Amino acid sequence: MTRGPGPTLYGLFAVMAAFAAAAVLFGVSAQVILVNLLIFAALAYSINFITGMTGYVSFGHVAFMAIGSYSLAVLVSGYSASPFEGVALGAVLGLLFALGIGLVTLRFRGVYFAISSLVLALAGYNIVLQFPQFGPGGELIFNIPFRPLTVYFTIWGIVMAEIVLTYFINRGKIGYGIRAIKSEEDAAAAAGVNSMRLKLYVFMLSGLFAGAAGAVNAWSNFGVNASSAFDLTFSLQMLAMIIVGGMGTSIGPLLGASIVYLLYYELLTVPRIQIGSFAVQIQGAQFLIVGAAVIVIALFVPDGIIGIIRRKYVKLRPVVE
């Protein structure tokens, strides 16, 4: 039986309340940074449903994000719909796409599932380029009023929904089944766990929230193009965020997203670091630096930051999930 709310959930609510207050108090520049940070967080929670909880690594998760981006762009530019309708459509199509491909690809395991997800993202990129309705490079631009707070609280609400779902899935009956799949899928099936149903369930949630986050990303950028929508570095960043924070946990995706995004943002804005008489060029090397950090964490701290806290501070385990 699912247990009720605990300190972890209340702590996450407090953090999200602080983010909301910061967006209102500190103006447009803070709102833009927080929108991007929460888009990262939404993507981290979305991939956490499938990769963090079941261990199925999705290298092509950016495909769901692209579906959401194009859904909003087509609705807003072609049908004069509201961006909220675009976000809703992106979420629904992301869920349906995950259902369709999940029925096939989730029968694979390990590297075979990872490769199949990567192939789908590459195929999606080439398919979009064939549509004459889009501009060069699959570009679609739209013109809507700039309302950063509206965009912000839309993605804020998406992340809040992901936090609540992640928390209660982890603490409920479904969470026990998912953890059994992650530990040993064949043994879980022998014990009566319907592994295909559970994997498909979390994969659909994963697609739904990645589609919604992709739609908000297109909304915040006033358009989309194929090279950015299907940029595989988004998938790698999603994986990096849950590895750094802690895979499968409730806090890990938000923590990892904050660290990876702020590091990424800082490396974009600082061209070089002066070390004595030497100047080290770091602008453009942000992916290399983030990737190196992820490799170190994956090798030496596979449970991420949350895993370190839970191991070293036993008394904090009930409040750090």
Buried (B, 14 or more C-beta within 10 A) or exposed (E): EEEEEBEBBEBBBEBBEEBBEBBEEEEEEBBBBBBBBBBBBBBBBBBBBBBBBBBBBBBBBBBBBBBBBBBBBBBBBEEEBEBBBBBBBBBBBBBBBBBEBBEEBBEBEEEEBBBBBBBBBEEBBEEBBEEEEBEEEBBBEBEEEEEBEEBBBBBBBBBBBBBBBBBBBBBBEBBEBBBBBBEEBEEBBEEEBEBBEBBBBBBBBBBBBBBBBBBBBBBBBBBBBBEBBBBBBBBBBBBBBBBBBBBBBBBBBBBBBBBBBEBBBEBEEEEEEEEEEEEEEBEEEBBEEBBEBBEEBBEEBEBBBBBEBBEEEEEEEEBBB
